[in-house]
């Protein structure tokens, strides 16, 4: 296996950790070892050798995910970090990722339970001294630089390298059973808890935790039956006896002696930075704790599904008939393989998961390999197993970002954890699987029931397109915006009057291609349909046919989606282009509805004159410019000069201006009122106009203020709907007005000028709708 490299960690550090800890986990999980292990043969499915990977690959996977997750949630689920603070969190997070599971090399029951505390205490041992020195000398992630500056500034009361050890010991927080989110939100209690975990001998701590665990069950479970109550009391007596025997055996040696090298009074002098009132140290503490949240999240999003392997690299996959997990146990030399199947819900659920990610909106998205099995009982088992795993994942992912009410709101991100959705992606072989998993999750954990949502399947899609879709903008269009989009799509000849709003727009994303970027390749799966919101794409058909530009608002890739086949063209962006992206499933469910023969005949059954008029109103977008997006210098130029920056042919400006009417309005005058027919568009040459929405009762709601150079009423004019607002002059203003009647006259006398204006107007409307869609 090639050595792992990271810009945030020295190679010698990762090599040592892998060779002495994660590598040992892998070695002990090999087939030749576990078949001679009595504890494995007693309960194979409960043995750590068949857990999800805790070996070398796992350490590397979580280190990589730390960077991915932190960049993704920065400013969204945590407050925005930049520059050195962000670099600090990245470097510190990767250190934690490499330390968090090193205690799993002890396969005993004690080792599994105490592996978080083992890693926390290891950083104080002489064995770890060279590693701390290495991290410090290399200034990994700028951690040493930040702590040194705090020390030189008189902020830190401790040796800065000792603070680094304290920070590394907090890798224990990857375990929510040892460090709850309530402790993350309470630095003082976190300080006390970590001090107890570090200062107490591991075996003594183990016995104390076992007793406390049973006592909590007895105290919190009020409806225990007599048999269960008796069992718990018996277990408590055994645990207490075991503790007494341990204390006698060790002659009361409950203290961790490794701390004596660094502290004279550990309880009073350790972790002072965590509870300091100094703003610089408070900033440090917040960054550390938020990095711990990222660690928990990244660990929960570890590899599963098709990449699901044990620590020895054995594949784990789901049986398509029974929905159980199947382990492919292969000998080291590859000469033998044993397929082992067992009924374990965690393994079955993890084996069926294809991916588990945070999407662009900060919601948890889970997809599955399959949802169809050979019997209703097997399907229900798959649903139940999936729900158990997802509930555990969301507890770490969503739960880790919960904040206490009393915390400073500045530490919060833009999105609150209780608004994070759990999106269960559909599977092609069973449309009812995702809804069933959502229902099971609701039964298992009613608190999250209303946030569990089935979403469309992205199975078998090109991975590049899936990433593009997940990174796209979820439009926040209202019904009027949606209808405006449909009006534009309908002008290209597509049938849209049947669409069910808002369901048709529920799974749509807006994506942007850069110049030179490939939309899709020929022979790629037809899993998405695109609609370009402007010109800029070119299609290169297979079979030797001539390349051609893709017109705005035309569907792209629809034939492959309809046929269920692969695409027959390559499409490339020649300039930056916005597109609507629709997954195949909702496209076929809501969008696809061809014309019948009778409908088609009726569509073209009007007079010759009306057909010509319709053609004039079908803009073939030739420019991609915002009318009001010009520089300040352009906005304050006279209208005739500003129009020359919009029209491609300056000769079209003069005839266009002849159709405009000049209007001078006084302060308080209305240009138009809400619900009036949108029969004119206004060019504000000089002045200021304010638009408001008028309600039947209550005060008007301000919408937008327009300054000199603005275009007013363009969307309503273009969609031929009533005005959605009332426009009022805020001062004496000078405007130009183009009425619909004047536009009709222009189309007859100067069709090219009218077409150029339509191109400009449609480009503006498209850009405006893209802006509206952004959250």
C-alpha positions in Angstrom: 0.0 0.0 0.0 1.4 3.4 -1.0 2.2 5.7 1.9 -0.4 8.3 2.7 0.4 12.0 2.1 -1.3 15.1 3.3 -0.2 18.7 3.2 -1.4 19.0 6.8 0.6 16.0 8.3 4.2 14.9 8.1 4.7 11.6 6.3 6.7 10.2 9.3 3.7 10.9 11.6 1.2 9.0 9.4 3.6 6.2 8.7 4.2 5.6 12.4 0.5 5.7 13.3 -0.4 3.3 10.4 2.4 0.8 11.2 1.9 0.7 14.9 -1.9 1.1 15.3 -4.1 0.9 12.2 -1.8 -1.7 10.6 -2.2 -3.9 13.7 -6.0 -3.7 13.4 -5.6 -5.0 9.8 -3.2 -7.8 10.8 -5.4 -9.1 13.6 -8.4 -9.1 11.2 -6.8 -11.4 8.6 -8.6 -14.7 8.0 -5.7 -16.9 9.2 -5.7 -15.1 12.5 -9.4 -14.9 13.3 -10.3 -18.5 12.6 -7.9 -19.4 15.5 -9.6 -16.9 17.8 -12.1 -18.3 20.3 -13.9 -15.1 20.8 -14.4 -14.7 17.0 -15.7 -18.2 16.6 -18.1 -17.7 19.5 -19.8 -14.7 17.8 -18.3 -13.9 14.4 -20.8 -11.1 13.6 -20.1 -9.3 16.9 -16.3 -9.5 16.5 -14.3 -6.3 15.6 -12.7 -8.2 12.7 -16.0 -8.0 10.9 -16.8 -4.4 11.8 -16.7 -1.7 9.1 -13.0 -0.9 8.4 -11.0 0.4 11.3 -7.7 -0.2 9.7 -5.3 1.9 7.6 -7.8 2.8 4.9 -10.3 4.0 7.5 -7.7 6.5 9.0 -7.0 7.8 5.5 -10.7 8.0 4.6 -11.6 10.1 7.6 -8.6 12.4 7.2 -9.7 13.1 3.6 -13.3 13.6 4.7 -12.3 16.1 7.4 -11.1 18.4 4.7 -14.2 17.8 2.5 -16.7 18.2 5.3 -15.1 21.3 6.8 -15.0 23.1 3.5 -18.6 22.1 2.9 -20.1 23.2 6.2 -17.9 26.3 6.7 -20.3 29.2 7.0 -23.3 26.9 6.7 -23.4 24.7 9.8 -20.6 26.5 11.6 -19.6 30.2 11.6 -17.5 31.2 8.6 -13.7 30.7 9.0 -11.1 32.1 6.7 -7.4 32.3 6.3 -5.3 31.1 9.2 -8.3 30.0 11.3 -9.5 27.8 8.6 -6.0 26.4 7.9 -5.7 25.7 11.7 -9.0 23.7 11.8 -8.0 21.7 8.7 -4.7 20.8 10.1 -6.0 20.0 13.6 -8.9 18.0 12.1 -6.6 15.8 10.1 -4.5 15.1 13.3 -7.7 14.1 15.1 -8.7 11.9 12.3 -5.5 9.9 12.5 -5.7 9.5 16.2 -9.4 8.8 16.9 -9.5 5.0 16.4 -5.9 3.9 17.2 -7.2 2.2 20.3 -9.1 -0.3 18.2 -5.9 -2.4 17.9 -7.0 -4.0 21.2 -9.7 -6.5 20.1 -10.8 -7.3 23.6 -14.1 -6.1 25.0 -12.2 -3.7 27.2 -10.2 -2.4 24.2 -13.3 -1.8 22.1 -15.1 0.1 24.9 -12.1 2.1 26.0 -10.5 2.9 22.6 -11.5 6.7 22.8 -9.8 7.1 26.2 -6.8 5.0 25.0 -6.1 7.5 22.2 -6.6 10.5 24.6 -4.1 9.1 27.2 -1.5 7.9 24.6 -0.6 11.5 23.7 1.0 11.9 27.2 3.2 8.8 27.0 6.9 8.9 26.1 6.0 6.9 23.0 4.2 9.9 21.6 6.9 12.5 22.4 8.7 12.2 19.0 5.3 12.6 17.2 4.4 15.8 19.1 7.9 17.1 18.4 7.4 16.3 14.7 4.0 18.0 14.5 5.5 21.1 16.3 8.6 21.3 14.1 6.7 20.9 10.9 4.0 23.5 12.0 1.4 21.1 10.7 -1.8 23.1 9.8 -0.3 26.2 11.3 -1.3 24.8 14.7 2.2 25.4 16.3 2.3 28.9 14.8 -1.1 29.9 16.4 -0.2 28.4 19.8 3.2 30.0 19.8 1.7 33.4 19.0 -0.8 33.0 21.8 2.0 32.1 24.2 4.3 35.0 23.2 1.4 37.4 23.6 0.9 36.3 27.2 -2.4 34.6 26.5 -1.5 31.0 27.3 -0.6 30.2 30.9 0.8 26.8 29.8 3.6 25.5 27.6 2.2 25.7 24.0 3.4 22.2 23.2 1.5 20.9 26.2 -1.7 22.7 24.9 -1.1 20.8 21.7 -1.2 17.5 23.6 -4.4 18.6 25.3 -5.9 19.4 22.0 -4.9 16.0 20.6 -6.4 14.2 23.6 -9.8 15.6 22.6 -9.9 13.0 19.8 -12.0 11.2 22.4 -14.9 13.4 21.4 -15.4 11.4 18.2 -17.5 9.1 20.4 -20.9 10.5 21.3 -21.2 7.8 24.0 -18.2 9.3 25.8 -18.6 13.0 24.9 -22.2 14.1 24.3 -23.1 17.1 22.3 -24.2 18.7 25.6 -20.6 18.5 26.7 -19.3 20.1 23.5 -21.7 23.0 24.2 -20.4 23.4 27.8 -16.7 24.0 27.9 -16.5 23.9 31.7 -18.2 20.5 31.9 -16.1 19.3 28.9 -13.0 20.3 30.9 -14.1 18.4 33.9 -14.9 15.3 31.9 -11.7 15.2 29.9 -9.7 15.7 33.1 -11.4 12.7 34.6 -10.8 10.6 31.5 -7.1 11.5 31.4 -6.2 11.3 35.1 -7.8 8.0 35.8 -6.2 4.6 35.0 -7.9 3.1 32.0 -9.0 -0.1 33.8 -10.3 1.8 36.8 -12.2 4.1 34.4 -13.6 1.1 32.6 -15.1 -0.4 35.8 -16.5 3.0 36.8 -18.2 3.4 33.4 -19.7 -0.1 33.5 -21.3 0.6 36.9 -22.5 4.0 35.9 -24.0 2.6 32.7 -26.1 0.0 34.6 -27.1 2.6 37.2 -28.4 4.9 34.5 -30.6 2.2 33.1 -32.0 1.5 36.5 -32.7 5.1 37.1 -34.2 6.1 33.7 -36.1 3.0 32.7 -39.3 3.2 34.9 -41.3 0.5 33.1 -38.8 -2.4 33.5 -40.4 -5.8 34.0 -39.4 -7.8 37.1 -37.1 -10.2 35.1 -35.2 -7.3 33.4 -34.9 -5.4 36.7 -33.5 -8.5 38.4 -31.0 -9.0 35.5 -29.8 -5.4 35.7 -29.4 -5.6 39.5 -27.4 -8.8 39.1 -25.2 -7.2 36.5 -24.6 -4.2 38.8 -23.4 -6.5 41.6 -21.1 -8.3 39.2 -19.7 -5.0 38.0 -19.1 -3.7 41.5 -17.4 -6.9 42.5 -15.2 -6.8 39.4 -14.2 -3.2 40.3 -13.3 -4.2 43.9 -11.2 -7.1 42.7 -9.3 -4.8 40.3 -8.6 -2.2 43.0 -7.3 -4.9 45.3 -5.1 -6.3 42.5 -3.6 -2.9 41.7 -3.3 -1.8 45.3 -5.5 1.3 44.6 -3.3 2.5 41.7 -6.1 4.5 40.0 -4.0 7.5 38.9 -2.5 7.9 35.4 1.3 8.5 36.1 2.0 9.8 32.6 0.5 13.2 33.6 3.0 13.7 36.3 5.7 14.6 33.7 3.7 17.7 32.7 1.6 18.9 35.6 2.1 19.6 39.3 -1.7 20.1 39.8 -3.5 18.6 36.9 -7.0 19.6 38.0 -6.1 23.3 38.4 -3.8 23.9 35.5 -4.9 21.7 32.6 -7.2 22.9 29.8 -7.3 26.4 31.1 -7.6 27.7 27.5 -10.8 25.8 27.1 -12.6 27.9 29.8 -10.7 31.2 29.6 -12.6 34.5 29.3 -9.8 36.0 27.1 -11.3 36.6 23.6 -8.2 35.1 21.8 -8.5 31.9 23.8 -12.2 31.8 23.4 -11.7 32.0 19.7 -9.2 29.0 20.0 -11.7 27.0 22.0 -14.5 27.6 19.6 -12.3 26.5 16.7 -11.3 23.4 18.5 -14.8 22.4 19.5 -16.2 23.1 16.0 -13.4 20.9 14.6 -14.5 18.1 17.0 -18.0 18.5 15.5 -16.5 18.1 12.0 -14.6 14.9 13.2 -17.9 13.3 14.4 -19.6 14.2 11.2 -16.8 12.9 9.0 -16.5 9.7 11.0 -20.3 9.1 10.5 -20.0 9.6 6.7 -17.3 6.9 6.3 -17.1 4.6 3.4 -20.0 2.1 3.0 -22.0 0.3 0.3 -19.9 -0.8 -2.7 -16.8 0.4 -0.8 -17.8 -1.3 2.4 -15.0 -3.5 3.6 -13.7 -4.9 6.9 -10.4 -3.9 8.4 -8.7 -6.8 6.5 -10.1 -5.5 3.3 -12.9 -8.2 3.0 -15.9 -7.1 0.9 -19.2 -6.8 2.6 -22.3 -6.8 0.4 -26.0 -7.3 0.6 -27.7 -10.5 -0.5 -30.4 -9.7 -3.2 -32.7 -12.4 -1.8 -32.4 -12.2 2.0 -31.2 -8.6 2.4 -28.6 -9.9 4.8 -24.9 -8.8 4.8 -22.5 -11.3 3.2 -18.8 -11.2 4.0 -16.2 -12.4 1.5 -13.4 -13.8 3.7 -10.3 -14.3 1.6 -7.0 -15.9 2.6 -3.9 -13.8 2.5 -2.5 -15.6 -0.6 -5.9 -15.4 -2.4 -6.2 -19.1 -2.7 -9.3 -19.5 -0.6 -12.5 -17.5 0.0 -15.4 -18.2 2.3 -18.8 -16.4 1.9 -20.3 -15.8 5.4 -23.9 -14.6 5.7 -25.5 -13.5 8.9 -28.5 -11.6 10.2 -27.1 -8.4 11.7 -29.1 -5.1 11.1 -26.1 -2.8 11.3 -24.1 -4.8 8.8 -27.1 -5.3 6.5 -27.9 -1.6 6.5 -24.4 -0.5 5.9 -23.8 -3.0 3.1 -26.9 -1.7 1.2 -25.9 2.0 1.4 -24.4 3.4 -1.8 -23.5 6.8 -0.4 -24.1 9.0 2.6 -23.2 12.7 2.1 -24.0 16.2 3.1 -25.4 18.1 0.1 -25.0 21.7 -0.8 -27.9 22.8 1.4 -26.5 21.1 4.4 -29.0 18.2 4.3 -28.1 14.6 4.9 -28.6 12.5 1.7 -28.5 8.7 1.7 -28.7 6.4 -1.3 -29.0 2.6 -1.5 -27.9 -0.1 -3.9 -31.3 -1.9 -4.1 -34.7 -1.9 -2.6 -36.2 -5.1 -4.2 -35.6 -8.5 -2.5 -37.2 -11.9 -2.9 -39.9 -11.6 -0.3 -41.9 -9.0 1.6 -40.2 -10.1 4.8 -36.7 -9.5 3.2 -37.8 -6.1 2.0 -39.0 -5.2 5.5 -35.7 -6.4 7.0 -33.8 -4.2 4.5 -36.1 -1.2 5.4 -35.6 -1.8 9.1 -31.8 -2.3 8.8 -31.5 0.9 6.7 -33.5 2.9 9.3 -31.3 1.7 12.2 -28.1 2.7 10.4 -29.5 6.1 9.2 -30.7 7.0 12.6 -27.3 6.3 14.0 -25.6 8.4 11.3 -27.9 11.4 11.7 -27.3 11.4 15.4 -23.6 12.0 14.7 -24.1 14.2 11.7 -27.0 16.4 12.7 -26.7 16.0 16.5 -23.1 17.2 16.5 -24.1 20.7 15.3 -26.8 21.2 18.0 -26.0 24.3 20.1 -27.2 25.3 23.5 -29.6 28.1 23.7 -27.3 30.2 25.8 -24.4 30.1 23.4 -23.4 33.2 21.4 -25.3 33.2 18.2 -22.1 34.3 16.4 -20.9 30.7 16.7 -23.9 29.4 14.7 -23.9 28.9 11.0 -26.5 30.0 8.5 -28.5 26.7 8.9 -29.8 25.4 12.1 -29.4 21.7 12.8 -33.1 21.2 13.5 -33.9 22.3 9.9 -31.5 19.7 8.4 -33.4 17.2 6.3 -32.7 13.5 5.9 -33.1 12.8 2.2 -33.7 9.2 1.4 -32.9 8.6 -2.3 -35.1 6.3 -4.3 -34.0 3.1 -5.9 -35.0 2.1 -9.5 -36.0 -1.5 -8.6 -38.5 -0.5 -5.9 -40.2 2.9 -5.9 -41.7 2.2 -2.5 -38.4 1.5 -0.7 -37.4 5.1 0.1 -40.9 6.1 1.5 -40.9 2.9 3.6 -37.5 3.7 5.0 -38.7 7.2 5.9 -41.7 5.8 7.6 -39.6 3.3 9.6 -37.2 6.1 10.6 -40.2 8.0 11.9 -41.3 5.0 14.0 -37.8 4.5 15.3 -37.2 8.2 16.1 -40.4 10.3 16.1 -38.3 13.5 16.7 -36.9 13.4 13.2 -40.1 12.0 11.4 -41.1 15.2 9.8 -37.5 15.8 8.4 -37.2 12.4 6.6 -38.0 12.9 2.9 -37.9 10.5 0.0 -36.2 12.0 -3.1 -35.7 11.0 -6.6 -33.4 8.2 -7.6 -30.0 9.1 -9.1 -29.0 5.5 -9.6 -26.8 4.5 -12.6 -26.2 8.2 -13.5 -22.8 9.4 -14.5 -20.9 10.3 -11.3 -19.8 13.6 -12.7 -23.4 14.6 -13.4 -24.5 13.4 -10.0 -21.8 15.6 -8.3 -23.0 18.5 -10.6 -26.6 17.9 -9.5 -25.8 17.8 -5.8 -23.8 21.0 -6.1 -26.5 22.8 -8.0 -28.8 25.5 -6.7 -32.2 24.5 -5.4 -34.5 27.2 -6.8 -36.7 29.1 -4.4 -39.1 30.2 -7.1 -42.7 31.0 -6.2 -45.6 29.9 -8.5 -45.3 33.1 -10.6 -41.5 32.4 -11.2 -42.3 28.9 -12.1 -45.0 30.0 -14.6 -42.5 32.5 -16.1 -40.1 29.7 -16.7 -42.8 27.5 -18.3 -43.8 30.4 -20.6 -40.3 30.6 -21.9 -40.0 26.8 -22.3 -43.3 26.7 -24.1 -42.1 29.3 -26.6 -39.6 26.7 -27.9 -42.5 24.4 -28.9 -42.5 22.1 -25.8 -45.8 21.2 -24.2 -45.9 22.6 -20.7 -49.6 23.4 -19.9 -50.1 20.0 -18.3 -47.4 20.4 -15.6 -48.3 19.9 -12.0 -46.9 22.9 -10.1 -45.0 22.9 -7.8 -44.3 19.1 -8.0 -42.7 19.5 -11.4 -40.1 21.9 -9.9 -39.5 20.0 -6.7 -36.3 18.1 -7.8 -35.0 20.7 -10.3 -31.6 22.3 -9.8 -29.9 25.2 -11.5 -26.3 24.4 -12.6 -23.7 26.5 -14.3 -21.2 25.3 -16.9 -17.9 27.2 -17.6 -16.7 27.8 -21.1 -15.1 24.6 -22.4 -16.8 22.4 -19.9 -18.5 19.2 -21.1 -22.2 18.8 -20.3 -22.2 15.1 -21.1 -20.5 12.7 -23.4 -22.0 10.5 -26.1 -22.9 7.0 -24.9 -23.3 8.3 -21.3 -26.5 7.1 -19.4 -29.5 9.3 -20.0 -30.2 10.0 -16.3 -30.8 13.7 -16.5 -32.6 16.1 -18.8 -31.2 19.6 -19.2 -32.9 22.9 -20.3 -30.5 25.7 -21.2 -31.5 29.1 -19.9 -29.4 30.8 -22.6 -27.3 30.2 -25.6 -23.7 28.9 -25.4 -24.0 25.1 -25.9 -23.0 23.1 -28.9 -24.0 19.6 -29.7 -21.8 17.1 -31.5 -24.0 14.2 -32.7 -22.6 10.7 -33.1 -22.6 9.1 -36.6 -20.9 11.8 -38.5 -23.7 14.4 -38.3 -22.9 18.1 -38.3 -22.4 19.9 -35.0 -25.0 22.6 -34.2 -25.7 25.2 -31.5 -28.3 24.3 -28.8 -31.0 26.9 -28.8 -32.1 28.4 -25.4 -35.0 26.7 -23.5 -34.7 23.5 -25.6 -34.6 20.2 -23.8 -31.3 18.4 -24.0 -30.9 14.7 -23.4 -34.6 14.1 -23.3 -34.6 11.4 -26.0 -32.2 9.1 -24.0 -34.3 9.6 -20.9 -37.5 8.7 -22.8 -36.0 5.7 -24.5 -34.2 4.5 -21.4 -31.0 4.3 -23.5 -27.6 6.0 -23.8 -27.1 9.5 -25.3 -26.1 9.9 -28.9 -24.3 13.2 -28.8 -21.6 15.1 -27.0 -22.6 18.6 -25.7 -20.0 21.3 -24.7 -20.4 24.8 -23.3 -18.8 27.4 -25.6 -19.5 30.1 -23.1 -20.7 30.3 -19.4 -24.3 28.9 -19.4 -27.0 28.4 -16.8 -29.2 25.2 -17.1 -32.1 23.6 -15.5 -31.2 20.0 -14.5 -34.0 17.5 -14.1 -33.4 13.9 -13.0 -34.9 11.3 -15.3 -37.5 10.0 -12.8 -39.4 13.3 -12.2 -38.9 14.3 -15.8 -40.8 11.2 -17.0 -43.3 11.6 -14.2 -44.1 15.3 -14.6 -42.6 16.8 -17.7 -42.9 14.3 -20.5 -46.2 14.6 -22.3 -46.0 14.6 -26.1 -48.6 16.2 -28.3 -51.3 13.9 -29.7 -52.0 14.2 -33.4 -55.2 16.2 -32.8 -53.3 18.6 -30.5 -50.5 19.1 -33.0 -52.9 19.9 -35.8 -54.8 22.3 -33.6 -51.6 24.0 -32.5 -50.8 25.0 -36.1 -54.4 25.3 -37.3 -54.6 29.2 -36.9 -54.4 31.8 -39.6 -51.2 32.5 -41.5 -51.0 35.9 -40.0 -51.2 34.7 -36.4 -48.5 32.0 -37.1 -46.2 34.7 -38.3 -46.8 36.8 -35.3 -46.0 33.8 -33.0 -42.8 33.3 -34.9 -41.8 37.0 -34.3 -42.4 36.4 -30.6 -40.1 33.3 -30.5 -36.8 34.8 -29.5 -33.7 32.8 -30.5 -31.4 34.1 -27.8 -28.3 35.6 -29.4 -26.9 37.6 -26.5 -26.2 36.9 -22.8 -26.2 40.3 -21.1 -28.0 41.9 -18.2 -29.5 45.2 -19.1 -29.2 46.6 -15.6 -26.0 44.8 -14.9 -23.8 47.4 -16.6 -21.2 49.5 -14.8 -22.2 52.6 -13.0 -20.8 54.7 -15.9 -23.2 53.0 -18.3 -26.2 53.2 -16.1 -26.0 57.0 -16.0 -25.5 57.5 -19.7 -28.4 58.8 -21.8 -30.7 56.0 -23.0 -29.5 56.2 -26.6 -25.9 55.5 -25.6 -26.8 52.8 -23.1 -28.8 51.0 -25.7 -25.7 50.8 -28.0 -24.1 48.6 -25.3 -27.1 46.2 -25.4 -28.0 45.9 -29.1 -25.5 43.9 -31.1 -26.1 46.1 -34.2 -25.9 49.9 -33.2 -28.0 50.6 -36.3 -31.0 49.1 -34.6 -30.9 51.7 -31.8 -32.3 54.6 -33.7 -35.5 52.9 -35.0 -36.0 51.3 -31.6 -36.1 54.7 -29.9 -38.8 56.0 -32.3 -41.3 53.6 -30.7 -40.6 54.9 -27.1 -42.8 57.4 -25.4 -41.2 59.9 -23.0 -42.9 60.3 -19.6 -42.2 62.8 -16.8 -43.6 61.9 -13.4 -43.8 63.7 -10.1 -42.9 62.3 -6.7 -45.8 60.0 -5.6 -47.1 59.3 -9.1 -47.8 55.7 -10.0 -46.4 54.2 -13.2 -48.7 51.2 -12.8 -50.7 49.4 -10.1 -50.6 45.8 -9.0 -52.9 43.5 -11.1 -53.1 46.1 -14.0 -52.5 44.5 -17.4 -48.7 44.5 -18.0 -49.0 46.4 -21.3 -45.8 48.5 -21.0 -42.1 48.3 -20.0 -40.3 51.4 -18.5 -36.7 52.6 -18.9 -35.8 54.9 -16.0 -33.5 57.6 -17.5 -33.3 59.7 -14.4 -34.8 59.5 -10.9 -35.9 56.8 -8.5 -38.9 54.4 -8.5 -40.0 52.1 -5.7 -42.1 48.9 -6.1 -44.4 47.6 -3.4 -46.8 44.6 -3.0 -50.2 45.8 -1.9 -52.2 43.6 0.5 -56.0 43.6 1.0 -55.3 44.5 4.7 -52.2 45.8 6.3 -49.3 47.9 5.1 -47.7 47.5 1.7 -44.5 45.4 1.5 -41.5 47.0 -0.1 -40.1 45.0 -2.9 -37.3 46.9 -4.7 -35.9 50.3 -5.4 -34.9 51.3 -8.9 -32.3 54.0 -9.7 -31.4 55.8 -12.9 -30.6 53.3 -15.7 -33.0 50.6 -14.5 -35.6 48.6 -16.4 -39.0 48.3 -14.7 -41.7 45.7 -15.2 -39.8 43.6 -17.7 -40.8 40.2 -16.3 -44.5 41.0 -16.2 -44.3 42.6 -19.7 -42.5 39.5 -21.1 -44.8 36.9 -19.5 -47.9 39.0 -20.5 -49.3 38.6 -17.0 -50.6 41.4 -14.8 -48.2 43.6 -12.9 -47.2 41.8 -9.6 -46.4 45.1 -7.9 -47.3 48.8 -7.7 -44.5 51.2 -9.0 -44.4 54.6 -7.3 -42.0 57.5 -8.2 -39.9 58.5 -5.1 -38.8 61.8 -6.7 -39.4 63.7 -10.0 -38.3 61.2 -12.6 -37.8 61.0 -16.4 -38.7 57.7 -18.1 -39.2 56.1 -21.5 -42.0 53.7 -22.1 -42.5 50.9 -24.6 -46.1 49.8 -24.9 -47.2 46.4 -26.2 -49.0 48.1 -29.1 -45.8 49.9 -30.0 -43.9 46.6 -29.9 -46.4 45.1 -32.3 -45.9 48.0 -34.8 -42.1 47.5 -34.5 -42.5 43.8 -35.3 -44.2 44.7 -38.5 -42.0 47.6 -39.6 -38.6 46.7 -38.1 -38.7 42.9 -37.4 -34.9 42.6 -36.8 -35.0 45.5 -34.3 -37.9 43.8 -32.5 -36.1 40.5 -32.5 -33.0 42.1 -31.0 -35.0 43.7 -28.3 -36.7 40.3 -27.5 -33.3 38.7 -27.3 -32.1 41.3 -24.8 -35.3 41.1 -22.8 -35.3 37.3 -22.5 -31.7 37.2 -21.5 -32.5 39.7 -18.7 -35.5 37.7 -17.5 -33.4 34.4 -17.5 -30.7 36.1 -15.4 -33.2 37.6 -13.1 -34.8 34.2 -12.5 -31.4 32.6 -11.8 -30.8 35.3 -9.2 -34.2 34.7 -7.7 -33.4 31.0 -7.4 -30.3 31.5 -5.3 -30.9 30.9 -1.6 
